[in-house]
Each structure stands twice: as C-alpha cells, then as structure tokens.
C-alpha cells in the first residue's frame, strides 16, 4: 500500500514497481496492476494519510494466509514527500 498524492501514468515507476494498468477504484483507494522483475502484482494507492482504518486493514492482511486474498508486502509514500 502506498499513500499517494496523485495518480500514476502507465509505465511510471512506483518504487520498484512499473504501472501496467489501473484495475479499479473504491472508497478506500485505487488498485493498479504493476510489474516487478517479470512478475505481476496488485498495488493499492490510498488518497490520503494512513488512518486507523488503514492500519486495521494492514493488520488483518498481515495475519491472513489465503490464496484468494492479496498478501501485504509493505507501505510507503508516493511520490516521496522529500523528493516531490
């Protein structure tokens, strides 16, 4: 999960991931198909700061082990606040 200040363009890098396409959006963010090292991943961008609901979602994902549910890998800010 990344806290985003803007929407990325196709082929733009978000950390080590390259945006392939936008998959969908909901009330809690936008999910993108991204690629890293020849593998595809889902990456969720949140529109604002991490609040209690976001932290609960992360806590649940960390504990879940189900092939039908995405795995939590990490979180960060994008674009990085210090780099714009």
N, CA, C and O atoms as CSV, one atom per row, in Angstrom:
chain,resi,resn,atom,element,x,y,z
A,1,UNK,N,N,0.835,-1.171,0.000
A,1,UNK,CA,C,0.000,0.000,0.000
A,1,UNK,C,C,0.881,1.236,0.000
A,1,UNK,O,O,1.890,1.311,0.701
A,2,UNK,N,N,0.479,2.172,-0.785
A,2,UNK,CA,C,1.175,3.459,-0.839
A,2,UNK,C,C,0.166,4.562,-0.574
A,2,UNK,O,O,-0.978,4.466,-1.019
A,3,UNK,N,N,0.557,5.592,0.129
A,3,UNK,CA,C,-0.252,6.796,0.270
A,3,UNK,C,C,0.168,7.705,-0.873
A,3,UNK,O,O,1.331,8.098,-0.967
A,4,UNK,N,N,-0.784,8.040,-1.747
A,4,UNK,CA,C,-0.456,8.763,-2.980
A,4,UNK,C,C,-0.987,10.187,-2.966
A,4,UNK,O,O,-2.038,10.477,-2.393
A,5,UNK,N,N,-0.231,11.064,-3.612
A,5,UNK,CA,C,-0.676,12.449,-3.776
A,5,UNK,C,C,-1.202,12.696,-5.173
A,5,UNK,O,O,-1.770,13.755,-5.440
A,6,UNK,N,N,-1.025,11.732,-6.078
A,6,UNK,CA,C,-1.544,11.866,-7.438
A,6,UNK,C,C,-1.665,10.481,-8.056
A,6,UNK,O,O,-1.141,9.509,-7.512
A,7,UNK,N,N,-2.352,10.384,-9.191
A,7,UNK,CA,C,-2.482,9.124,-9.908
A,7,UNK,C,C,-1.272,8.922,-10.815
A,7,UNK,O,O,-0.831,9.866,-11.470
A,8,UNK,N,N,-0.729,7.706,-10.865
A,8,UNK,CA,C,0.425,7.452,-11.731
A,8,UNK,C,C,0.001,7.230,-13.178
A,8,UNK,O,O,-1.149,6.888,-13.454
A,9,UNK,N,N,0.933,7.427,-14.087
A,9,UNK,CA,C,0.716,7.139,-15.502
A,9,UNK,C,C,1.130,5.700,-15.792
A,9,UNK,O,O,1.912,5.115,-15.043
A,10,UNK,N,N,0.603,5.122,-16.888
A,10,UNK,CA,C,1.034,3.801,-17.337
A,10,UNK,C,C,2.532,3.843,-17.605
A,10,UNK,O,O,3.038,4.820,-18.158
A,11,UNK,N,N,3.234,2.804,-17.219
A,11,UNK,CA,C,4.691,2.650,-17.340
A,11,UNK,C,C,5.479,3.502,-16.346
A,11,UNK,O,O,6.710,3.476,-16.368
A,12,UNK,N,N,4.810,4.250,-15.482
A,12,UNK,CA,C,5.513,5.037,-14.466
A,12,UNK,C,C,5.960,4.116,-13.333
A,12,UNK,O,O,5.285,3.136,-13.016
A,13,UNK,N,N,7.090,4.435,-12.733
A,13,UNK,CA,C,7.610,3.642,-11.620
A,13,UNK,C,C,7.045,4.147,-10.300
A,13,UNK,O,O,6.966,5.350,-10.051
A,14,UNK,N,N,6.656,3.198,-9.470
A,14,UNK,CA,C,6.275,3.466,-8.084
A,14,UNK,C,C,7.187,2.570,-7.259
A,14,UNK,O,O,6.948,1.369,-7.135
A,15,UNK,N,N,8.214,3.155,-6.705
A,15,UNK,CA,C,9.237,2.347,-6.041
A,15,UNK,C,C,9.867,1.416,-7.059
A,15,UNK,O,O,10.334,1.861,-8.108
A,16,UNK,N,N,9.883,0.130,-6.755
A,16,UNK,CA,C,10.457,-0.868,-7.659
A,16,UNK,C,C,9.438,-1.414,-8.657
A,16,UNK,O,O,9.768,-2.299,-9.447
A,17,UNK,N,N,8.222,-0.911,-8.637
A,17,UNK,CA,C,7.139,-1.431,-9.475
A,17,UNK,C,C,6.878,-0.517,-10.666
A,17,UNK,O,O,6.988,0.704,-10.554
A,18,UNK,N,N,6.528,-1.117,-11.817
A,18,UNK,CA,C,6.149,-0.348,-13.005
A,18,UNK,C,C,4.660,-0.533,-13.226
A,18,UNK,O,O,4.176,-1.664,-13.283
A,19,UNK,N,N,3.926,0.574,-13.351
A,19,UNK,CA,C,2.480,0.522,-13.528
A,19,UNK,C,C,2.148,-0.065,-14.895
A,19,UNK,O,O,2.643,0.402,-15.921
A,20,UNK,N,N,1.303,-1.097,-14.897
A,20,UNK,CA,C,0.839,-1.722,-16.139
A,20,UNK,C,C,-0.515,-1.135,-16.520
A,20,UNK,O,O,-0.703,-0.670,-17.645
A,21,UNK,N,N,-1.464,-1.158,-15.573
A,21,UNK,CA,C,-2.804,-0.625,-15.835
A,21,UNK,C,C,-3.540,-0.404,-14.527
A,21,UNK,O,O,-3.172,-0.958,-13.491
A,22,UNK,N,N,-4.560,0.394,-14.585
A,22,UNK,CA,C,-5.447,0.611,-13.432
A,22,UNK,C,C,-6.485,-0.503,-13.433
A,22,UNK,O,O,-7.109,-0.768,-14.461
A,23,UNK,N,N,-6.673,-1.156,-12.292
A,23,UNK,CA,C,-7.642,-2.245,-12.193
A,23,UNK,C,C,-9.004,-1.779,-11.692
A,23,UNK,O,O,-10.034,-2.282,-12.142
A,24,UNK,N,N,-9.020,-0.832,-10.773
A,24,UNK,CA,C,-10.296,-0.381,-10.241
A,24,UNK,C,C,-10.115,0.563,-9.074
A,24,UNK,O,O,-9.012,0.742,-8.557
A,25,UNK,N,N,-11.227,1.165,-8.667
A,25,UNK,CA,C,-11.196,2.124,-7.560
A,25,UNK,C,C,-12.406,1.913,-6.668
A,25,UNK,O,O,-13.448,1.424,-7.105
A,26,UNK,N,N,-12.248,2.287,-5.424
A,26,UNK,CA,C,-13.335,2.203,-4.462
A,26,UNK,C,C,-13.223,3.335,-3.468
A,26,UNK,O,O,-12.512,4.312,-3.705
A,27,UNK,N,N,-13.913,3.208,-2.370
A,27,UNK,CA,C,-13.920,4.255,-1.377
A,27,UNK,C,C,-12.614,4.417,-0.628
A,27,UNK,O,O,-12.368,5.461,-0.024
A,28,UNK,N,N,-11.773,3.395,-0.660
A,28,UNK,CA,C,-10.519,3.430,0.107
A,28,UNK,C,C,-9.276,3.487,-0.750
A,28,UNK,O,O,-8.178,3.324,-0.216
A,29,UNK,N,N,-9.383,3.710,-2.049
A,29,UNK,CA,C,-8.182,3.825,-2.849
A,29,UNK,C,C,-8.350,3.284,-4.256
A,29,UNK,O,O,-9.450,2.934,-4.683
A,30,UNK,N,N,-7.232,3.225,-4.966
A,30,UNK,CA,C,-7.189,2.763,-6.350
A,30,UNK,C,C,-6.193,1.617,-6.424
A,30,UNK,O,O,-5.114,1.689,-5.836
A,31,UNK,N,N,-6.553,0.550,-7.151
A,31,UNK,CA,C,-5.683,-0.612,-7.288
A,31,UNK,C,C,-5.149,-0.660,-8.715
A,31,UNK,O,O,-5.891,-0.489,-9.682
A,32,UNK,N,N,-3.845,-0.898,-8.820
A,32,UNK,CA,C,-3.169,-0.973,-10.109
A,32,UNK,C,C,-2.521,-2.340,-10.280
A,32,UNK,O,O,-2.081,-2.955,-9.309
A,33,UNK,N,N,-2.467,-2.808,-11.520
A,33,UNK,CA,C,-1.640,-3.961,-11.856
A,33,UNK,C,C,-0.252,-3.401,-12.112
A,33,UNK,O,O,-0.081,-2.491,-12.924
A,34,UNK,N,N,0.742,-3.948,-11.418
A,34,UNK,CA,C,2.118,-3.477,-11.557
A,34,UNK,C,C,3.029,-4.669,-11.818
A,34,UNK,O,O,2.656,-5.815,-11.569
A,35,UNK,N,N,4.219,-4.388,-12.319
A,35,UNK,CA,C,5.189,-5.428,-12.650
A,35,UNK,C,C,6.505,-5.113,-11.958
A,35,UNK,O,O,6.923,-3.958,-11.866
A,36,UNK,N,N,7.147,-6.172,-11.475
A,36,UNK,CA,C,8.478,-6.046,-10.880
A,36,UNK,C,C,9.226,-7.348,-11.140
A,36,UNK,O,O,8.771,-8.421,-10.746
A,37,UNK,N,N,10.345,-7.252,-11.788
A,37,UNK,CA,C,11.162,-8.434,-12.042
A,37,UNK,C,C,10.454,-9.498,-12.858
A,37,UNK,O,O,10.683,-10.690,-12.655
A,38,UNK,N,N,9.597,-9.082,-13.779
A,38,UNK,CA,C,8.887,-10.036,-14.619
A,38,UNK,C,C,7.660,-10.663,-13.978
A,38,UNK,O,O,7.003,-11.501,-14.597
A,39,UNK,N,N,7.340,-10.274,-12.749
A,39,UNK,CA,C,6.154,-10.802,-12.048
A,39,UNK,C,C,5.122,-9.700,-11.895
A,39,UNK,O,O,5.468,-8.525,-11.772
A,40,UNK,N,N,3.857,-10.083,-11.904
A,40,UNK,CA,C,2.756,-9.125,-11.758
A,40,UNK,C,C,2.259,-9.096,-10.317
A,40,UNK,O,O,2.220,-10.116,-9.629
A,41,UNK,N,N,1.878,-7.892,-9.883
A,41,UNK,CA,C,1.373,-7.676,-8.533
A,41,UNK,C,C,0.194,-6.713,-8.596
A,41,UNK,O,O,-0.003,-6.019,-9.593
A,42,UNK,N,N,-0.582,-6.682,-7.527
A,42,UNK,CA,C,-1.601,-5.647,-7.335
A,42,UNK,C,C,-1.033,-4.653,-6.335
A,42,UNK,O,O,-0.478,-5.046,-5.309
A,43,UNK,N,N,-1.170,-3.368,-6.631
A,43,UNK,CA,C,-0.668,-2.320,-5.756
A,43,UNK,C,C,-1.806,-1.353,-5.478
A,43,UNK,O,O,-2.432,-0.840,-6.406
A,44,UNK,N,N,-2.073,-1.105,-4.215
A,44,UNK,CA,C,-3.169,-0.217,-3.818
A,44,UNK,C,C,-2.603,1.129,-3.405
A,44,UNK,O,O,-1.697,1.211,-2.575
A,45,UNK,N,N,-3.153,2.189,-3.998
A,45,UNK,CA,C,-2.776,3.556,-3.630
A,45,UNK,C,C,-3.915,4.178,-2.837
A,45,UNK,O,O,-5.073,4.131,-3.253
A,46,UNK,N,N,-3.581,4.753,-1.706
A,46,UNK,CA,C,-4.560,5.430,-0.866
A,46,UNK,C,C,-4.475,6.930,-1.105
A,46,UNK,O,O,-3.388,7.454,-1.349
A,47,UNK,N,N,-5.601,7.625,-1.040
A,47,UNK,CA,C,-5.616,9.048,-1.372
A,47,UNK,C,C,-5.129,9.982,-0.270
A,47,UNK,O,O,-4.960,11.174,-0.528
A,48,UNK,N,N,-4.903,9.509,0.906
A,48,UNK,CA,C,-4.533,10.419,1.981
A,48,UNK,C,C,-3.707,9.720,3.036
A,48,UNK,O,O,-3.183,8.635,2.786
A,49,UNK,N,N,-3.576,10.312,4.207
A,49,UNK,CA,C,-2.726,9.740,5.258
A,49,UNK,C,C,-3.281,8.418,5.778
A,49,UNK,O,O,-4.473,8.133,5.662
A,50,UNK,N,N,-2.386,7.622,6.354
A,50,UNK,CA,C,-2.815,6.362,6.958
A,50,UNK,C,C,-3.576,6.663,8.230
A,50,UNK,O,O,-3.039,7.240,9.176
A,51,UNK,N,N,-4.829,6.265,8.236
A,51,UNK,CA,C,-5.667,6.474,9.418
A,51,UNK,C,C,-5.870,5.135,10.128
A,51,UNK,O,O,-5.263,4.130,9.759
A,52,UNK,N,N,-6.717,5.135,11.135
A,52,UNK,CA,C,-6.972,3.919,11.899
A,52,UNK,C,C,-7.533,2.793,11.049
A,52,UNK,O,O,-7.180,1.630,11.247
A,53,UNK,N,N,-8.400,3.125,10.107
A,53,UNK,CA,C,-8.994,2.099,9.233
A,53,UNK,C,C,-7.920,1.446,8.358
A,53,UNK,O,O,-7.917,0.230,8.169
A,54,UNK,N,N,-7.023,2.257,7.836
A,54,UNK,CA,C,-5.931,1.721,7.011
A,54,UNK,C,C,-5.036,0.822,7.839
A,54,UNK,O,O,-4.651,-0.254,7.381
A,55,UNK,N,N,-4.699,1.236,9.041
A,55,UNK,CA,C,-3.847,0.424,9.908
A,55,UNK,C,C,-4.524,-0.894,10.275
A,55,UNK,O,O,-3.853,-1.920,10.377
A,56,UNK,N,N,-5.853,-0.883,10.477
A,56,UNK,CA,C,-6.581,-2.125,10.749
A,56,UNK,C,C,-6.537,-3.047,9.534
A,56,UNK,O,O,-6.333,-4.252,9.677
A,57,UNK,N,N,-6.726,-2.486,8.337
A,57,UNK,CA,C,-6.665,-3.291,7.116
A,57,UNK,C,C,-5.307,-3.963,6.981
A,57,UNK,O,O,-5.227,-5.147,6.654
A,58,UNK,N,N,-4.240,-3.214,7.231
A,58,UNK,CA,C,-2.892,-3.782,7.165
A,58,UNK,C,C,-2.736,-4.893,8.207
A,58,UNK,O,O,-2.190,-5.956,7.909
A,59,UNK,N,N,-3.208,-4.646,9.408
A,59,UNK,CA,C,-3.118,-5.654,10.472
A,59,UNK,C,C,-3.824,-6.954,10.114
A,59,UNK,O,O,-3.331,-8.038,10.426
A,60,UNK,N,N,-4.967,-6.849,9.466
A,60,UNK,CA,C,-5.708,-8.042,9.033
A,60,UNK,C,C,-4.954,-8.762,7.918
A,60,UNK,O,O,-4.806,-9.983,7.956
A,61,UNK,N,N,-4.475,-8.004,6.921
A,61,UNK,CA,C,-3.764,-8.625,5.795
A,61,UNK,C,C,-2.491,-9.337,6.242
A,61,UNK,O,O,-2.129,-10.369,5.678
A,62,UNK,N,N,-1.812,-8.794,7.249
A,62,UNK,CA,C,-0.590,-9.416,7.752
A,62,UNK,C,C,-0.893,-10.803,8.316
A,62,UNK,O,O,-0.081,-11.719,8.182
A,63,UNK,N,N,-2.046,-10.959,8.940
A,63,UNK,CA,C,-2.390,-12.226,9.589
A,63,UNK,C,C,-3.025,-13.250,8.648
A,63,UNK,O,O,-2.993,-14.447,8.935
A,64,UNK,N,N,-3.597,-12.804,7.539
A,64,UNK,CA,C,-4.306,-13.714,6.633
A,64,UNK,C,C,-3.347,-14.534,5.778
A,64,UNK,O,O,-2.345,-14.028,5.272
A,65,UNK,N,N,-3.678,-15.802,5.634
A,65,UNK,CA,C,-2.965,-16.677,4.709
A,65,UNK,C,C,-4.023,-17.399,3.903
A,65,UNK,O,O,-4.475,-18.479,4.283
A,66,UNK,N,N,-4.420,-16.799,2.782
A,66,UNK,CA,C,-5.458,-17.355,1.931
A,66,UNK,C,C,-5.080,-17.065,0.484
A,66,UNK,O,O,-4.772,-15.920,0.152
A,67,UNK,N,N,-5.094,-18.070,-0.380
A,67,UNK,CA,C,-4.701,-17.833,-1.775
A,67,UNK,C,C,-5.641,-16.888,-2.527
A,67,UNK,O,O,-5.290,-16.395,-3.599
A,68,UNK,N,N,-6.817,-16.636,-1.982
A,68,UNK,CA,C,-7.772,-15.740,-2.625
A,68,UNK,C,C,-7.697,-14.303,-2.132
A,68,UNK,O,O,-8.470,-13.455,-2.575
A,69,UNK,N,N,-6.771,-14.022,-1.217
A,69,UNK,CA,C,-6.637,-12.685,-0.636
A,69,UNK,C,C,-5.207,-12.200,-0.868
A,69,UNK,O,O,-4.248,-12.947,-0.676
A,70,UNK,N,N,-5.078,-10.928,-1.287
A,70,UNK,CA,C,-3.737,-10.390,-1.525
A,70,UNK,C,C,-2.917,-10.413,-0.250
A,70,UNK,O,O,-3.460,-10.351,0.853
A,71,UNK,N,N,-1.620,-10.500,-0.408
A,71,UNK,CA,C,-0.693,-10.513,0.718
A,71,UNK,C,C,-0.151,-9.103,0.904
A,71,UNK,O,O,0.158,-8.422,-0.074
A,72,UNK,N,N,-0.036,-8.671,2.123
A,72,UNK,CA,C,0.549,-7.362,2.424
A,72,UNK,C,C,2.058,-7.468,2.354
A,72,UNK,O,O,2.655,-8.337,2.990
A,73,UNK,N,N,2.687,-6.576,1.576
A,73,UNK,CA,C,4.137,-6.587,1.428
A,73,UNK,C,C,4.767,-5.393,2.132
A,73,UNK,O,O,5.816,-5.536,2.760
A,74,UNK,N,N,4.153,-4.227,2.043
A,74,UNK,CA,C,4.722,-3.057,2.685
A,74,UNK,C,C,3.936,-1.818,2.340
A,74,UNK,O,O,2.961,-1.880,1.590
A,75,UNK,N,N,4.358,-0.685,2.888
A,75,UNK,CA,C,3.685,0.584,2.613
A,75,UNK,C,C,4.722,1.702,2.597
A,75,UNK,O,O,5.800,1.596,3.182
A,76,UNK,N,N,4.352,2.778,1.903
A,76,UNK,CA,C,5.262,3.901,1.746
A,76,UNK,C,C,4.458,5.092,1.253
A,76,UNK,O,O,3.242,4.996,1.090
A,77,UNK,N,N,5.128,6.215,1.015
A,77,UNK,CA,C,4.511,7.389,0.445
A,77,UNK,C,C,4.983,7.538,-0.989
A,77,UNK,O,O,6.146,7.266,-1.290
A,78,UNK,N,N,4.079,7.976,-1.896
A,78,UNK,CA,C,4.462,8.153,-3.293
A,78,UNK,C,C,3.703,9.332,-3.876
A,78,UNK,O,O,2.504,9.442,-3.623
A,79,UNK,N,N,4.318,10.212,-4.631
A,79,UNK,CA,C,5.782,10.346,-4.679
A,79,UNK,C,C,6.309,10.706,-3.300
A,79,UNK,O,O,5.594,11.277,-2.476
A,80,UNK,N,N,7.561,10.367,-3.062
A,80,UNK,CA,C,8.156,10.579,-1.758
A,80,UNK,C,C,8.072,12.059,-1.403
A,80,UNK,O,O,8.457,12.906,-2.208
A,81,UNK,N,N,7.570,12.388,-0.197
A,81,UNK,CA,C,7.385,13.804,0.179
A,81,UNK,C,C,8.646,14.654,0.063
A,81,UNK,O,O,8.558,15.838,-0.262
A,82,UNK,N,N,9.798,14.082,0.319
A,82,UNK,CA,C,11.039,14.857,0.267
A,82,UNK,C,C,11.539,15.074,-1.164
A,82,UNK,O,O,12.360,15.957,-1.414
A,83,UNK,N,N,11.039,14.265,-2.097
A,83,UNK,CA,C,11.504,14.359,-3.483
A,83,UNK,C,C,10.468,14.936,-4.419
A,83,UNK,O,O,10.767,15.179,-5.588
A,84,UNK,N,N,9.231,15.169,-3.929
A,84,UNK,CA,C,8.191,15.749,-4.777
A,84,UNK,C,C,7.581,14.757,-5.618
A,84,UNK,O,O,6.683,15.076,-6.397
